Amino acid sequence: MRFTVDPEGLAALHDQLVGIQADMQNIGSFTGNHDPLDLGTNDDVFNSLQNFYNQWSNGLSIVTDDMTAIVESLATAAEGYAKTENSIVTAETPKGS
C-alpha cells in the first residue's frame, strides 16, 4: 500500500476555499439596500424578502463556520506534510553535499 500527499494541492484547496468563504461573506442584504416602498405599497413582498434573507444568512453562517474549520484543518495538514517531507529530504541528503 502506498500513501501520497500533495502539500501544494492542500494549500491550493485552502486558498480556493478562503476565496469562496470571502465571497459568501460579501453577500449583502437586499432589504438593507432598499426601502419597503421600492417594492410596492404592500409590505408583504419586502417582509418575505427580509425573512428569506434572514434564513439565508443563518444558513450561510453555518456553512461559513464549517468552512472555517475545514480551511484551518487544510492549512494545518499542508503545513504538517510539508514539514515532514522537508525532514525526510534533509535526512536522506548525504552529509557534506
C-alpha positions as CSV (number, residue, x, y, z in Angstrom):
1,M,0.0,0.0,0.0
2,R,1.2,3.5,-0.9
3,F,0.2,6.7,0.7
4,T,1.0,10.0,-1.0
5,V,0.1,13.6,-0.1
6,D,0.3,16.7,-2.2
7,P,1.0,19.6,0.2
8,E,0.8,22.1,-2.6
9,G,-2.6,20.7,-3.6
10,L,-3.8,21.0,0.0
11,A,-2.5,24.6,0.1
12,A,-4.2,25.4,-3.2
13,L,-7.5,23.9,-2.0
14,H,-7.1,26.0,1.2
15,D,-6.7,29.2,-0.9
16,Q,-9.7,28.4,-3.0
17,L,-11.9,27.8,0.0
18,V,-10.7,31.0,1.6
19,G,-11.8,32.8,-1.6
20,I,-15.2,31.1,-1.6
21,Q,-15.6,31.9,2.1
22,A,-14.9,35.6,1.5
23,D,-17.4,35.7,-1.4
24,M,-20.0,34.2,0.8
25,Q,-19.5,36.7,3.5
26,N,-19.8,39.6,0.9
27,I,-23.4,38.6,0.0
28,G,-25.3,41.7,1.1
29,S,-28.8,42.2,2.3
30,F,-31.2,43.1,-0.5
31,T,-33.6,44.6,2.0
32,G,-30.9,46.6,3.7
33,N,-30.3,48.5,0.4
34,H,-34.0,49.2,-0.4
35,D,-37.0,50.9,1.1
36,P,-40.1,48.8,1.5
37,L,-41.9,51.1,-0.8
38,D,-39.5,50.3,-3.6
39,L,-41.4,47.0,-4.0
40,G,-44.9,48.4,-3.9
41,T,-47.4,49.8,-1.5
42,N,-47.8,46.4,0.3
43,D,-45.0,45.4,2.7
44,D,-45.7,41.7,2.1
45,V,-43.0,41.3,-0.6
46,F,-40.5,43.3,1.3
47,N,-41.2,41.3,4.5
48,S,-41.0,38.0,2.6
49,L,-37.6,39.0,1.1
50,Q,-36.4,40.1,4.6
51,N,-37.5,36.7,6.0
52,F,-35.8,34.8,3.2
53,Y,-32.6,36.9,3.7
54,N,-32.6,36.2,7.4
55,Q,-33.0,32.4,6.9
56,W,-30.3,32.5,4.1
57,S,-28.0,34.4,6.4
58,N,-28.4,31.8,9.2
59,G,-27.7,29.0,6.7
60,L,-24.6,30.8,5.4
61,S,-23.4,31.3,8.9
62,I,-23.5,27.6,9.5
63,V,-21.7,26.9,6.2
64,T,-19.1,29.6,6.9
65,D,-18.4,28.1,10.4
66,D,-17.9,24.6,8.8
67,M,-15.7,26.1,6.0
68,T,-13.6,27.8,8.6
69,A,-12.9,24.5,10.4
70,I,-12.1,22.9,7.0
71,V,-9.8,25.7,6.0
72,E,-7.9,25.6,9.3
73,S,-7.6,21.8,9.0
74,L,-6.3,22.1,5.5
75,A,-3.7,24.7,6.5
76,T,-2.6,22.5,9.4
77,A,-2.4,19.4,7.2
78,A,-0.5,21.1,4.4
79,E,2.0,22.6,6.9
80,G,2.5,19.3,8.7
81,Y,3.0,17.3,5.5
82,A,5.4,19.9,4.1
83,K,7.5,19.8,7.3
84,T,7.6,16.0,7.3
85,E,8.6,16.0,3.6
86,N,11.4,18.5,4.3
87,S,12.6,16.4,7.3
88,I,12.7,13.3,5.1
89,V,14.6,15.1,2.4
90,T,17.0,16.5,4.9
91,A,17.6,13.1,6.5
92,E,18.1,11.5,3.1
93,T,20.6,14.1,1.9
94,P,24.2,12.8,2.4
95,K,26.2,14.9,4.8
96,G,28.7,17.2,3.0
97,S,26.5,17.5,-0.1
